[in-house]
């Protein structure tokens, strides 16, 4: 059985298309958060939930993906 993964291309961080998609997604996120009345609450919840992870680890590559 073959399962298609239409998002597999996102794993190629050397692909300029992936970098451009990330740039656009980040810009959209910043834009949406800037107008959201819930932005501060969301940021506080993320910090409270992931503070130990965000502050103590960096992304790591394992194998080819």
PDBQT receptor file of N, H, CA, C and O in Angstrom, charges set to zero:
ATOM      1  N   UNK A   1       0.842  -1.180   0.000  1.00  0.00    +0.000 N 
ATOM      2  CA  UNK A   1       0.000   0.000   0.000  1.00  0.00    +0.000 C 
ATOM      3  C   UNK A   1       0.887   1.243   0.000  1.00  0.00    +0.000 C 
ATOM      4  O   UNK A   1       1.859   1.325   0.751  1.00  0.00    +0.000 OA
ATOM      5  N   UNK A   2       0.545   2.198  -0.840  1.00  0.00    +0.000 N 
ATOM      6  H   UNK A   2      -0.245   2.132  -1.450  1.00  0.00    +0.000 HD
ATOM      7  CA  UNK A   2       1.285   3.449  -0.917  1.00  0.00    +0.000 C 
ATOM      8  C   UNK A   2       0.440   4.574  -0.346  1.00  0.00    +0.000 C 
ATOM      9  O   UNK A   2      -0.729   4.736  -0.699  1.00  0.00    +0.000 OA
ATOM     10  N   UNK A   3       1.039   5.333   0.525  1.00  0.00    +0.000 N 
ATOM     11  H   UNK A   3       1.988   5.201   0.812  1.00  0.00    +0.000 HD
ATOM     12  CA  UNK A   3       0.357   6.488   1.102  1.00  0.00    +0.000 C 
ATOM     13  C   UNK A   3       1.068   7.731   0.587  1.00  0.00    +0.000 C 
ATOM     14  O   UNK A   3       2.274   7.888   0.778  1.00  0.00    +0.000 OA
ATOM     15  N   UNK A   4       0.321   8.612  -0.064  1.00  0.00    +0.000 N 
ATOM     16  H   UNK A   4      -0.659   8.484  -0.219  1.00  0.00    +0.000 HD
ATOM     17  CA  UNK A   4       0.914   9.838  -0.589  1.00  0.00    +0.000 C 
ATOM     18  C   UNK A   4       1.055  10.866   0.524  1.00  0.00    +0.000 C 
ATOM     19  O   UNK A   4       0.188  10.989   1.389  1.00  0.00    +0.000 OA
ATOM     20  N   UNK A   5       2.146  11.591   0.489  1.00  0.00    +0.000 N 
ATOM     21  H   UNK A   5       2.850  11.491  -0.213  1.00  0.00    +0.000 HD
ATOM     22  CA  UNK A   5       2.399  12.654   1.456  1.00  0.00    +0.000 C 
ATOM     23  C   UNK A   5       2.632  13.946   0.685  1.00  0.00    +0.000 C 
ATOM     24  O   UNK A   5       3.760  14.223   0.277  1.00  0.00    +0.000 OA
ATOM     25  N   UNK A   6       1.581  14.744   0.476  1.00  0.00    +0.000 N 
ATOM     26  H   UNK A   6       0.665  14.519   0.807  1.00  0.00    +0.000 HD
ATOM     27  CA  UNK A   6       1.729  15.960  -0.320  1.00  0.00    +0.000 C 
ATOM     28  C   UNK A   6       2.573  17.032   0.371  1.00  0.00    +0.000 C 
ATOM     29  O   UNK A   6       2.888  18.057  -0.234  1.00  0.00    +0.000 OA
ATOM     30  N   UNK A   7       2.933  16.806   1.614  1.00  0.00    +0.000 N 
ATOM     31  H   UNK A   7       2.676  15.973   2.106  1.00  0.00    +0.000 HD
ATOM     32  CA  UNK A   7       3.715  17.789   2.360  1.00  0.00    +0.000 C 
ATOM     33  C   UNK A   7       5.172  17.378   2.529  1.00  0.00    +0.000 C 
ATOM     34  O   UNK A   7       5.932  18.060   3.217  1.00  0.00    +0.000 OA
ATOM     35  N   UNK A   8       5.558  16.298   1.923  1.00  0.00    +0.000 N 
ATOM     36  H   UNK A   8       4.941  15.744   1.365  1.00  0.00    +0.000 HD
ATOM     37  CA  UNK A   8       6.927  15.785   2.054  1.00  0.00    +0.000 C 
ATOM     38  C   UNK A   8       7.953  16.813   1.581  1.00  0.00    +0.000 C 
ATOM     39  O   UNK A   8       9.063  16.867   2.111  1.00  0.00    +0.000 OA
ATOM     40  N   UNK A   9       7.596  17.619   0.600  1.00  0.00    +0.000 N 
ATOM     41  H   UNK A   9       6.695  17.575   0.169  1.00  0.00    +0.000 HD
ATOM     42  CA  UNK A   9       8.533  18.591   0.038  1.00  0.00    +0.000 C 
ATOM     43  C   UNK A   9       8.968  19.623   1.082  1.00  0.00    +0.000 C 
ATOM     44  O   UNK A   9      10.019  20.246   0.931  1.00  0.00    +0.000 OA
ATOM     45  N   UNK A  10       8.167  19.810   2.142  1.00  0.00    +0.000 N 
ATOM     46  H   UNK A  10       7.314  19.304   2.264  1.00  0.00    +0.000 HD
ATOM     47  CA  UNK A  10       8.545  20.754   3.200  1.00  0.00    +0.000 C 
ATOM     48  C   UNK A  10       9.806  20.312   3.948  1.00  0.00    +0.000 C 
ATOM     49  O   UNK A  10      10.452  21.128   4.605  1.00  0.00    +0.000 OA
ATOM     50  N   UNK A  11      10.153  19.051   3.854  1.00  0.00    +0.000 N 
ATOM     51  H   UNK A  11       9.628  18.388   3.320  1.00  0.00    +0.000 HD
ATOM     52  CA  UNK A  11      11.314  18.532   4.571  1.00  0.00    +0.000 C 
ATOM     53  C   UNK A  11      12.634  18.955   3.931  1.00  0.00    +0.000 C 
ATOM     54  O   UNK A  11      13.687  18.834   4.557  1.00  0.00    +0.000 OA
ATOM     55  N   UNK A  12      12.595  19.443   2.705  1.00  0.00    +0.000 N 
ATOM     56  H   UNK A  12      11.740  19.542   2.195  1.00  0.00    +0.000 HD
ATOM     57  CA  UNK A  12      13.820  19.855   2.012  1.00  0.00    +0.000 C 
ATOM     58  C   UNK A  12      14.113  21.318   2.329  1.00  0.00    +0.000 C 
ATOM     59  O   UNK A  12      13.734  22.215   1.576  1.00  0.00    +0.000 OA
ATOM     60  N   UNK A  13      14.795  21.550   3.456  1.00  0.00    +0.000 N 
ATOM     61  H   UNK A  13      15.103  20.821   4.068  1.00  0.00    +0.000 HD
ATOM     62  CA  UNK A  13      15.031  22.926   3.877  1.00  0.00    +0.000 C 
ATOM     63  C   UNK A  13      16.057  23.659   3.015  1.00  0.00    +0.000 C 
ATOM     64  O   UNK A  13      16.310  24.843   3.238  1.00  0.00    +0.000 OA
ATOM     65  N   UNK A  14      16.647  22.983   2.044  1.00  0.00    +0.000 N 
ATOM     66  H   UNK A  14      16.441  22.022   1.863  1.00  0.00    +0.000 HD
ATOM     67  CA  UNK A  14      17.537  23.640   1.088  1.00  0.00    +0.000 C 
ATOM     68  C   UNK A  14      16.778  24.150  -0.140  1.00  0.00    +0.000 C 
ATOM     69  O   UNK A  14      17.337  24.870  -0.967  1.00  0.00    +0.000 OA
ATOM     70  N   UNK A  15      15.512  23.775  -0.251  1.00  0.00    +0.000 N 
ATOM     71  H   UNK A  15      15.058  23.190   0.420  1.00  0.00    +0.000 HD
ATOM     72  CA  UNK A  15      14.680  24.170  -1.389  1.00  0.00    +0.000 C 
ATOM     73  C   UNK A  15      14.220  25.618  -1.214  1.00  0.00    +0.000 C 
ATOM     74  O   UNK A  15      13.575  25.933  -0.214  1.00  0.00    +0.000 OA
ATOM     75  N   UNK A  16      14.531  26.494  -2.152  1.00  0.00    +0.000 N 
ATOM     76  H   UNK A  16      15.055  26.238  -2.964  1.00  0.00    +0.000 HD
ATOM     77  CA  UNK A  16      14.086  27.889  -2.043  1.00  0.00    +0.000 C 
ATOM     78  C   UNK A  16      12.564  28.017  -1.936  1.00  0.00    +0.000 C 
ATOM     79  O   UNK A  16      12.070  28.973  -1.338  1.00  0.00    +0.000 OA
ATOM     80  N   UNK A  17      11.828  27.086  -2.496  1.00  0.00    +0.000 N 
ATOM     81  H   UNK A  17      12.229  26.309  -2.982  1.00  0.00    +0.000 HD
ATOM     82  CA  UNK A  17      10.366  27.123  -2.400  1.00  0.00    +0.000 C 
ATOM     83  C   UNK A  17       9.905  26.911  -0.954  1.00  0.00    +0.000 C 
ATOM     84  O   UNK A  17       8.919  27.507  -0.520  1.00  0.00    +0.000 OA
ATOM     85  N   UNK A  18      10.614  26.068  -0.218  1.00  0.00    +0.000 N 
ATOM     86  H   UNK A  18      11.415  25.584  -0.570  1.00  0.00    +0.000 HD
ATOM     87  CA  UNK A  18      10.287  25.845   1.192  1.00  0.00    +0.000 C 
ATOM     88  C   UNK A  18      10.580  27.105   1.996  1.00  0.00    +0.000 C 
ATOM     89  O   UNK A  18       9.765  27.514   2.824  1.00  0.00    +0.000 OA
ATOM     90  N   UNK A  19      11.723  27.718   1.764  1.00  0.00    +0.000 N 
ATOM     91  H   UNK A  19      12.384  27.386   1.092  1.00  0.00    +0.000 HD
ATOM     92  CA  UNK A  19      12.074  28.957   2.462  1.00  0.00    +0.000 C 
ATOM     93  C   UNK A  19      11.063  30.063   2.157  1.00  0.00    +0.000 C 
ATOM     94  O   UNK A  19      10.694  30.829   3.047  1.00  0.00    +0.000 OA
ATOM     95  N   UNK A  20      10.620  30.148   0.922  1.00  0.00    +0.000 N 
ATOM     96  H   UNK A  20      10.919  29.526   0.198  1.00  0.00    +0.000 HD
ATOM     97  CA  UNK A  20       9.634  31.167   0.545  1.00  0.00    +0.000 C 
ATOM     98  C   UNK A  20       8.293  30.888   1.211  1.00  0.00    +0.000 C 
ATOM     99  O   UNK A  20       7.631  31.810   1.687  1.00  0.00    +0.000 OA
ATOM    100  N   UNK A  21       7.890  29.626   1.246  1.00  0.00    +0.000 N 
ATOM    101  H   UNK A  21       8.428  28.877   0.859  1.00  0.00    +0.000 HD
ATOM    102  CA  UNK A  21       6.639  29.277   1.911  1.00  0.00    +0.000 C 
ATOM    103  C   UNK A  21       6.705  29.644   3.388  1.00  0.00    +0.000 C 
ATOM    104  O   UNK A  21       5.753  30.198   3.937  1.00  0.00    +0.000 OA
ATOM    105  N   UNK A  22       7.845  29.332   4.040  1.00  0.00    +0.000 N 
ATOM    106  H   UNK A  22       8.619  28.882   3.594  1.00  0.00    +0.000 HD
ATOM    107  CA  UNK A  22       8.012  29.669   5.453  1.00  0.00    +0.000 C 
ATOM    108  C   UNK A  22       7.956  31.178   5.666  1.00  0.00    +0.000 C 
ATOM    109  O   UNK A  22       7.334  31.648   6.619  1.00  0.00    +0.000 OA
ATOM    110  N   UNK A  23       8.596  31.930   4.792  1.00  0.00    +0.000 N 
ATOM    111  H   UNK A  23       9.101  31.548   4.018  1.00  0.00    +0.000 HD
ATOM    112  CA  UNK A  23       8.588  33.387   4.885  1.00  0.00    +0.000 C 
ATOM    113  C   UNK A  23       7.161  33.920   4.801  1.00  0.00    +0.000 C 
ATOM    114  O   UNK A  23       6.759  34.765   5.601  1.00  0.00    +0.000 OA
ATOM    115  N   UNK A  24       6.405  33.427   3.839  1.00  0.00    +0.000 N 
ATOM    116  H   UNK A  24       6.731  32.741   3.189  1.00  0.00    +0.000 HD
ATOM    117  CA  UNK A  24       5.023  33.874   3.663  1.00  0.00    +0.000 C 
ATOM    118  C   UNK A  24       4.137  33.442   4.835  1.00  0.00    +0.000 C 
ATOM    119  O   UNK A  24       3.291  34.212   5.289  1.00  0.00    +0.000 OA
ATOM    120  N   UNK A  25       4.326  32.230   5.317  1.00  0.00    +0.000 N 
ATOM    121  H   UNK A  25       5.013  31.605   4.947  1.00  0.00    +0.000 HD
ATOM    122  CA  UNK A  25       3.538  31.742   6.447  1.00  0.00    +0.000 C 
ATOM    123  C   UNK A  25       3.842  32.557   7.706  1.00  0.00    +0.000 C 
ATOM    124  O   UNK A  25       2.929  32.895   8.460  1.00  0.00    +0.000 OA
ATOM    125  N   UNK A  26       5.107  32.870   7.934  1.00  0.00    +0.000 N 
ATOM    126  H   UNK A  26       5.849  32.595   7.321  1.00  0.00    +0.000 HD
ATOM    127  CA  UNK A  26       5.478  33.683   9.091  1.00  0.00    +0.000 C 
ATOM    128  C   UNK A  26       4.880  35.079   8.998  1.00  0.00    +0.000 C 
ATOM    129  O   UNK A  26       4.388  35.611   9.993  1.00  0.00    +0.000 OA
ATOM    130  N   UNK A  27       4.919  35.672   7.817  1.00  0.00    +0.000 N 
ATOM    131  H   UNK A  27       5.319  35.239   7.008  1.00  0.00    +0.000 HD
ATOM    132  CA  UNK A  27       4.355  37.008   7.624  1.00  0.00    +0.000 C 
ATOM    133  C   UNK A  27       2.853  37.000   7.896  1.00  0.00    +0.000 C 
ATOM    134  O   UNK A  27       2.332  37.921   8.525  1.00  0.00    +0.000 OA
ATOM    135  N   UNK A  28       2.158  35.971   7.429  1.00  0.00    +0.000 N 
ATOM    136  H   UNK A  28       2.582  35.223   6.918  1.00  0.00    +0.000 HD
ATOM    137  CA  UNK A  28       0.716  35.859   7.653  1.00  0.00    +0.000 C 
ATOM    138  C   UNK A  28       0.418  35.674   9.139  1.00  0.00    +0.000 C 
ATOM    139  O   UNK A  28      -0.532  36.259   9.658  1.00  0.00    +0.000 OA
ATOM    140  N   UNK A  29       1.216  34.873   9.819  1.00  0.00    +0.000 N 
ATOM    141  H   UNK A  29       1.988  34.397   9.398  1.00  0.00    +0.000 HD
ATOM    142  CA  UNK A  29       1.024  34.660  11.253  1.00  0.00    +0.000 C 
ATOM    143  C   UNK A  29       1.209  35.960  12.024  1.00  0.00    +0.000 C 
ATOM    144  O   UNK A  29       0.400  36.290  12.892  1.00  0.00    +0.000 OA
ATOM    145  N   UNK A  30       2.267  36.694  11.712  1.00  0.00    +0.000 N 
ATOM    146  H   UNK A  30       2.924  36.425  11.008  1.00  0.00    +0.000 HD
ATOM    147  CA  UNK A  30       2.524  37.975  12.373  1.00  0.00    +0.000 C 
ATOM    148  C   UNK A  30       1.380  38.946  12.121  1.00  0.00    +0.000 C 
ATOM    149  O   UNK A  30       0.935  39.645  13.031  1.00  0.00    +0.000 OA
ATOM    150  N   UNK A  31       0.908  38.983  10.882  1.00  0.00    +0.000 N 
ATOM    151  H   UNK A  31       1.269  38.415  10.143  1.00  0.00    +0.000 HD
ATOM    152  CA  UNK A  31      -0.210  39.859  10.518  1.00  0.00    +0.000 C 
ATOM    153  C   UNK A  31      -1.479  39.507  11.309  1.00  0.00    +0.000 C 
ATOM    154  O   UNK A  31      -2.147  40.390  11.847  1.00  0.00    +0.000 OA
ATOM    155  N   UNK A  32      -1.797  38.230  11.370  1.00  0.00    +0.000 N 
ATOM    156  H   UNK A  32      -1.254  37.513  10.932  1.00  0.00    +0.000 HD
ATOM    157  CA  UNK A  32      -2.997  37.796  12.084  1.00  0.00    +0.000 C 
ATOM    158  C   UNK A  32      -2.883  38.054  13.585  1.00  0.00    +0.000 C 
ATOM    159  O   UNK A  32      -3.845  38.499  14.212  1.00  0.00    +0.000 OA
ATOM    160  N   UNK A  33      -1.719  37.778  14.163  1.00  0.00    +0.000 N 
ATOM    161  H   UNK A  33      -0.937  37.416  13.654  1.00  0.00    +0.000 HD
ATOM    162  CA  UNK A  33      -1.546  38.013  15.596  1.00  0.00    +0.000 C 
ATOM    163  C   UNK A  33      -1.608  39.497  15.940  1.00  0.00    +0.000 C 
ATOM    164  O   UNK A  33      -2.079  39.869  17.014  1.00  0.00    +0.000 OA
ATOM    165  N   UNK A  34      -1.135  40.339  15.034  1.00  0.00    +0.000 N 
ATOM    166  H   UNK A  34      -0.752  40.036  14.161  1.00  0.00    +0.000 HD
ATOM    167  CA  UNK A  34      -1.135  41.775  15.283  1.00  0.00    +0.000 C 
ATOM    168  C   UNK A  34      -2.552  42.327  15.427  1.00  0.00    +0.000 C 
ATOM    169  O   UNK A  34      -2.761  43.310  16.139  1.00  0.00    +0.000 OA
ATOM    170  N   UNK A  35      -3.516  41.714  14.768  1.00  0.00    +0.000 N 
ATOM    171  H   UNK A  35      -3.347  40.916  14.190  1.00  0.00    +0.000 HD
ATOM    172  CA  UNK A  35      -4.897  42.216  14.826  1.00  0.00    +0.000 C 
ATOM    173  C   UNK A  35      -5.784  41.398  15.765  1.00  0.00    +0.000 C 
ATOM    174  O   UNK A  35      -6.954  41.727  15.961  1.00  0.00    +0.000 OA
ATOM    175  N   UNK A  36      -5.237  40.351  16.336  1.00  0.00    +0.000 N 
ATOM    176  H   UNK A  36      -4.286  40.083  16.178  1.00  0.00    +0.000 HD
ATOM    177  CA  UNK A  36      -6.038  39.478  17.181  1.00  0.00    +0.000 C 
ATOM    178  C   UNK A  36      -6.112  39.994  18.617  1.00  0.00    +0.000 C 
ATOM    179  O   UNK A  36      -5.085  40.308  19.219  1.00  0.00    +0.000 OA
ATOM    180  N   UNK A  37      -7.318  40.080  19.163  1.00  0.00    +0.000 N 
ATOM    181  H   UNK A  37      -8.152  39.825  18.674  1.00  0.00    +0.000 HD
ATOM    182  CA  UNK A  37      -7.437  40.462  20.572  1.00  0.00    +0.000 C 
ATOM    183  C   UNK A  37      -6.965  39.345  21.506  1.00  0.00    +0.000 C 
ATOM    184  O   UNK A  37      -6.814  39.560  22.709  1.00  0.00    +0.000 OA
ATOM    185  N   UNK A  38      -6.735  38.165  20.955  1.00  0.00    +0.000 N 
ATOM    186  H   UNK A  38      -6.857  37.991  19.978  1.00  0.00    +0.000 HD
ATOM    187  CA  UNK A  38      -6.304  37.012  21.753  1.00  0.00    +0.000 C 
ATOM    188  C   UNK A  38      -4.807  36.758  21.684  1.00  0.00    +0.000 C 
ATOM    189  O   UNK A  38      -4.328  35.792  22.277  1.00  0.00    +0.000 OA
ATOM    190  N   UNK A  39      -4.061  37.587  20.986  1.00  0.00    +0.000 N 
ATOM    191  H   UNK A  39      -4.451  38.372  20.504  1.00  0.00    +0.000 HD
ATOM    192  CA  UNK A  39      -2.640  37.333  20.761  1.00  0.00    +0.000 C 
ATOM    193  C   UNK A  39      -1.856  37.203  22.060  1.00  0.00    +0.000 C 
ATOM    194  O   UNK A  39      -1.043  36.288  22.192  1.00  0.00    +0.000 OA
ATOM    195  N   UNK A  40      -2.077  38.083  23.009  1.00  0.00    +0.000 N 
ATOM    196  H   UNK A  40      -2.738  38.826  22.902  1.00  0.00    +0.000 HD
ATOM    197  CA  UNK A  40      -1.334  38.035  24.272  1.00  0.00    +0.000 C 
ATOM    198  C   UNK A  40      -1.641  36.753  25.043  1.00  0.00    +0.000 C 
ATOM    199  O   UNK A  40      -0.745  36.145  25.628  1.00  0.00    +0.000 OA
ATOM    200  N   UNK A  41      -2.893  36.352  25.039  1.00  0.00    +0.000 N 
ATOM    201  H   UNK A  41      -3.620  36.846  24.563  1.00  0.00    +0.000 HD
ATOM    202  CA  UNK A  41      -3.267  35.123  25.747  1.00  0.00    +0.000 C 
ATOM    203  C   UNK A  41      -2.662  33.892  25.085  1.00  0.00    +0.000 C 
ATOM    204  O   UNK A  41      -2.213  32.970  25.766  1.00  0.00    +0.000 OA
ATOM    205  N   UNK A  42      -2.652  33.882  23.753  1.00  0.00    +0.000 N 
ATOM    206  H   UNK A  42      -3.017  34.631  23.200  1.00  0.00    +0.000 HD
ATOM    207  CA  UNK A  42      -2.045  32.757  23.028  1.00  0.00    +0.000 C 
ATOM    208  C   UNK A  42      -0.545  32.701  23.313  1.00  0.00    +0.000 C 
ATOM    209  O   UNK A  42      -0.006  31.629  23.590  1.00  0.00    +0.000 OA
ATOM    210  N   UNK A  43       0.125  33.840  23.248  1.00  0.00    +0.000 N 
ATOM    211  H   UNK A  43      -0.313  34.711  23.023  1.00  0.00    +0.000 HD
ATOM    212  CA  UNK A  43       1.573  33.878  23.510  1.00  0.00    +0.000 C 
ATOM    213  C   UNK A  43       1.871  33.405  24.924  1.00  0.00    +0.000 C 
ATOM    214  O   UNK A  43       2.818  32.646  25.130  1.00  0.00    +0.000 OA
ATOM    215  N   UNK A  44       1.087  33.834  25.896  1.00  0.00    +0.000 N 
ATOM    216  H   UNK A  44       0.318  34.450  25.729  1.00  0.00    +0.000 HD
ATOM    217  CA  UNK A  44       1.303  33.412  27.278  1.00  0.00    +0.000 C 
ATOM    218  C   UNK A  44       1.092  31.906  27.431  1.00  0.00    +0.000 C 
ATOM    219  O   UNK A  44       1.844  31.242  28.144  1.00  0.00    +0.000 OA
ATOM    220  N   UNK A  45       0.074  31.371  26.766  1.00  0.00    +0.000 N 
ATOM    221  H   UNK A  45      -0.537  31.910  26.186  1.00  0.00    +0.000 HD
ATOM    222  CA  UNK A  45      -0.185  29.930  26.843  1.00  0.00    +0.000 C 
ATOM    223  C   UNK A  45       0.944  29.122  26.210  1.00  0.00    +0.000 C 
ATOM    224  O   UNK A  45       1.354  28.093  26.747  1.00  0.00    +0.000 OA
ATOM    225  N   UNK A  46       1.439  29.587  25.077  1.00  0.00    +0.000 N 
ATOM    226  H   UNK A  46       1.106  30.423  24.641  1.00  0.00    +0.000 HD
ATOM    227  CA  UNK A  46       2.552  28.888  24.420  1.00  0.00    +0.000 C 
ATOM    228  C   UNK A  46       3.793  28.936  25.310  1.00  0.00    +0.000 C 
ATOM    229  O   UNK A  46       4.456  27.918  25.513  1.00  0.00    +0.000 OA
ATOM    230  N   UNK A  47       4.103  30.115  25.837  1.00  0.00    +0.000 N 
ATOM    231  H   UNK A  47       3.565  30.941  25.672  1.00  0.00    +0.000 HD
ATOM    232  CA  UNK A  47       5.274  30.221  26.721  1.00  0.00    +0.000 C 
ATOM    233  C   UNK A  47       5.138  29.328  27.943  1.00  0.00    +0.000 C 
ATOM    234  O   UNK A  47       6.094  28.652  28.325  1.00  0.00    +0.000 OA
ATOM    235  N   UNK A  48       3.960  29.317  28.564  1.00  0.00    +0.000 N 
ATOM    236  H   UNK A  48       3.184  29.866  28.254  1.00  0.00    +0.000 HD
ATOM    237  CA  UNK A  48       3.751  28.505  29.755  1.00  0.00    +0.000 C 
ATOM    238  C   UNK A  48       3.854  27.017  29.461  1.00  0.00    +0.000 C 
ATOM    239  O   UNK A  48       4.329  26.241  30.290  1.00  0.00    +0.000 OA
ATOM    240  N   UNK A  49       3.410  26.629  28.286  1.00  0.00    +0.000 N 
ATOM    241  H   UNK A  49       3.024  27.259  27.612  1.00  0.00    +0.000 HD
ATOM    242  CA  UNK A  49       3.414  25.213  27.926  1.00  0.00    +0.000 C 
ATOM    243  C   UNK A  49       4.781  24.725  27.465  1.00  0.00    +0.000 C 
ATOM    244  O   UNK A  49       5.198  23.617  27.803  1.00  0.00    +0.000 OA
ATOM    245  N   UNK A  50       5.482  25.561  26.688  1.00  0.00    +0.000 N 
ATOM    246  H   UNK A  50       5.144  26.461  26.413  1.00  0.00    +0.000 HD
ATOM    247  CA  UNK A  50       6.708  25.100  26.044  1.00  0.00    +0.000 C 
ATOM    248  C   UNK A  50       7.966  25.819  26.492  1.00  0.00    +0.000 C 
ATOM    249  O   UNK A  50       9.019  25.655  25.876  1.00  0.00    +0.000 OA
ATOM    250  N   UNK A  51       7.882  26.607  27.544  1.00  0.00    +0.000 N 
ATOM    251  H   UNK A  51       7.027  26.740  28.045  1.00  0.00    +0.000 HD
ATOM    252  CA  UNK A  51       9.033  27.413  27.946  1.00  0.00    +0.000 C 
ATOM    253  C   UNK A  51      10.298  26.588  28.147  1.00  0.00    +0.000 C 
ATOM    254  O   UNK A  51      11.372  26.979  27.690  1.00  0.00    +0.000 OA
ATOM    255  N   UNK A  52      10.182  25.465  28.817  1.00  0.00    +0.000 N 
ATOM    256  H   UNK A  52       9.309  25.147  29.188  1.00  0.00    +0.000 HD
ATOM    257  CA  UNK A  52      11.366  24.647  29.058  1.00  0.00    +0.000 C 
ATOM    258  C   UNK A  52      11.940  24.084  27.765  1.00  0.00    +0.000 C 
ATOM    259  O   UNK A  52      13.154  23.911  27.652  1.00  0.00    +0.000 OA
ATOM    260  N   UNK A  53      11.092  23.799  26.798  1.00  0.00    +0.000 N 
ATOM    261  H   UNK A  53      10.106  23.940  26.890  1.00  0.00    +0.000 HD
ATOM    262  CA  UNK A  53      11.562  23.275  25.514  1.00  0.00    +0.000 C 
ATOM    263  C   UNK A  53      12.145  24.397  24.664  1.00  0.00    +0.000 C 
ATOM    264  O   UNK A  53      13.236  24.264  24.109  1.00  0.00    +0.000 OA
ATOM    265  N   UNK A  54      11.410  25.505  24.568  1.00  0.00    +0.000 N 
ATOM    266  H   UNK A  54      10.524  25.614  25.019  1.00  0.00    +0.000 HD
ATOM    267  CA  UNK A  54      11.848  26.620  23.734  1.00  0.00    +0.000 C 
ATOM    268  C   UNK A  54      13.168  27.192  24.225  1.00  0.00    +0.000 C 
ATOM    269  O   UNK A  54      14.032  27.541  23.421  1.00  0.00    +0.000 OA
ATOM    270  N   UNK A  55      13.327  27.289  25.515  1.00  0.00    +0.000 N 
ATOM    271  H   UNK A  55      12.626  27.005  26.169  1.00  0.00    +0.000 HD
ATOM    272  CA  UNK A  55      14.512  27.926  26.075  1.00  0.00    +0.000 C 
ATOM    273  C   UNK A  55      15.724  26.999  26.152  1.00  0.00    +0.000 C 
ATOM    274  O   UNK A  55      16.849  27.470  26.323  1.00  0.00    +0.000 OA
ATOM    275  N   UNK A  56      15.513  25.705  26.029  1.00  0.00    +0.000 N 
ATOM    276  H   UNK A  56      14.600  25.323  25.889  1.00  0.00    +0.000 HD
ATOM    277  CA  UNK A  56      16.616  24.782  26.293  1.00  0.00    +0.000 C 
ATOM    278  C   UNK A  56      17.046  23.920  25.120  1.00  0.00    +0.000 C 
ATOM    279  O   UNK A  56      18.066  23.238  25.220  1.00  0.00    +0.000 OA
ATOM    280  N   UNK A  57      16.326  23.920  24.031  1.00  0.00    +0.000 N 
ATOM    281  H   UNK A  57      15.498  24.475  23.950  1.00  0.00    +0.000 HD
ATOM    282  CA  UNK A  57      16.688  23.032  22.936  1.00  0.00    +0.000 C 
ATOM    283  C   UNK A  57      16.714  23.776  21.612  1.00  0.00    +0.000 C 
ATOM    284  O   UNK A  57      16.079  24.817  21.442  1.00  0.00    +0.000 OA
ATOM    285  N   UNK A  58      17.453  23.221  20.701  1.00  0.00    +0.000 N 
ATOM    286  H   UNK A  58      17.969  22.376  20.839  1.00  0.00    +0.000 HD
ATOM    287  CA  UNK A  58      17.504  23.729  19.332  1.00  0.00    +0.000 C 
ATOM    288  C   UNK A  58      17.076  22.597  18.411  1.00  0.00    +0.000 C 
ATOM    289  O   UNK A  58      17.197  21.426  18.771  1.00  0.00    +0.000 OA
ATOM    290  N   UNK A  59      16.577  22.933  17.225  1.00  0.00    +0.000 N 
ATOM    291  H   UNK A  59      16.479  23.885  16.933  1.00  0.00    +0.000 HD
ATOM    292  CA  UNK A  59      16.210  21.866  16.287  1.00  0.00    +0.000 C 
ATOM    293  C   UNK A  59      17.418  21.004  15.935  1.00  0.00    +0.000 C 
ATOM    294  O   UNK A  59      18.545  21.489  15.842  1.00  0.00    +0.000 OA
ATOM    295  N   UNK A  60      17.161  19.750  15.747  1.00  0.00    +0.000 N 
ATOM    296  H   UNK A  60      16.245  19.356  15.823  1.00  0.00    +0.000 HD
ATOM    297  CA  UNK A  60      18.211  18.816  15.359  1.00  0.00    +0.000 C 
ATOM    298  C   UNK A  60      17.754  18.016  14.154  1.00  0.00    +0.000 C 
ATOM    299  O   UNK A  60      16.574  17.685  14.031  1.00  0.00    +0.000 OA
ATOM    300  N   UNK A  61      18.693  17.705  13.260  1.00  0.00    +0.000 N 
ATOM    301  H   UNK A  61      19.651  17.975  13.361  1.00  0.00    +0.000 HD
ATOM    302  CA  UNK A  61      18.403  16.868  12.110  1.00  0.00    +0.000 C 
ATOM    303  C   UNK A  61      18.768  15.434  12.475  1.00  0.00    +0.000 C 
ATOM    304  O   UNK A  61      19.850  15.167  12.998  1.00  0.00    +0.000 OA
ATOM    305  N   UNK A  62      17.836  14.508  12.186  1.00  0.00    +0.000 N 
ATOM    306  H   UNK A  62      16.958  14.725  11.762  1.00  0.00    +0.000 HD
ATOM    307  CA  UNK A  62      18.079  13.095  12.397  1.00  0.00    +0.000 C 
ATOM    308  C   UNK A  62      17.962  12.393  11.059  1.00  0.00    +0.000 C 
ATOM    309  O   UNK A  62      16.898  12.404  10.440  1.00  0.00    +0.000 OA
ATOM    310  N   UNK A  63      19.018  11.799  10.620  1.00  0.00    +0.000 N 
ATOM    311  H   UNK A  63      19.882  11.790  11.123  1.00  0.00    +0.000 HD
ATOM    312  CA  UNK A  63      19.010  11.114   9.330  1.00  0.00    +0.000 C 
ATOM    313  C   UNK A  63      18.878  12.105   8.191  1.00  0.00    +0.000 C 
ATOM    314  O   UNK A  63      19.459  13.190   8.227  1.00  0.00    +0.000 OA
ATOM    315  N   UNK A  64      18.114  11.728   7.181  1.00  0.00    +0.000 N 
ATOM    316  H   UNK A  64      17.642  10.846   7.151  1.00  0.00    +0.000 HD
ATOM    317  CA  UNK A  64      17.950  12.554   6.002  1.00  0.00    +0.000 C 
ATOM    318  C   UNK A  64      16.724  13.459   6.061  1.00  0.00    +0.000 C 
ATOM    319  O   UNK A  64      16.486  14.246   5.145  1.00  0.00    +0.000 OA
ATOM    320  N   UNK A  65      15.947  13.350   7.136  1.00  0.00    +0.000 N 
ATOM    321  H   UNK A  65      16.140  12.710   7.881  1.00  0.00    +0.000 HD
ATOM    322  CA  UNK A  65      14.735  14.167   7.215  1.00  0.00    +0.000 C 
ATOM    323  C   UNK A  65      14.686  14.940   8.512  1.00  0.00    +0.000 C 
ATOM    324  O   UNK A  65      13.735  15.684   8.752  1.00  0.00    +0.000 OA
TER     325      UNK A  65
